[in-house]
Amino acid sequence: MQLLGCLAVQGDVMLRALRFMDSMIQRDTMQKAAFLNDLTTFWHKFDDRVLRLQVLFANAAHVSAV
């Protein structure tokens, strides 16, 4: 996964958010709360398909795990 290690990609907030959601179950409560608070400021920038398949799925999976 050399692409994910690229500095230009690391600076992309949208990609970083998706990567965070992939490991959200491993994060502590404060990190999750801060992330969800920040997500409200840029969720509208995601494509509808990404929102349905990644953002909604990750958050629904987390809620069901709690």
Secondary structure, 3 states (H helix, E strand, C coil): CHHHHCHHHHCCHHHHHHHHHHCHHHCCHHHHHHHHHHHHHHHHHCCHHHHHHHHHHHHHHHHHHC
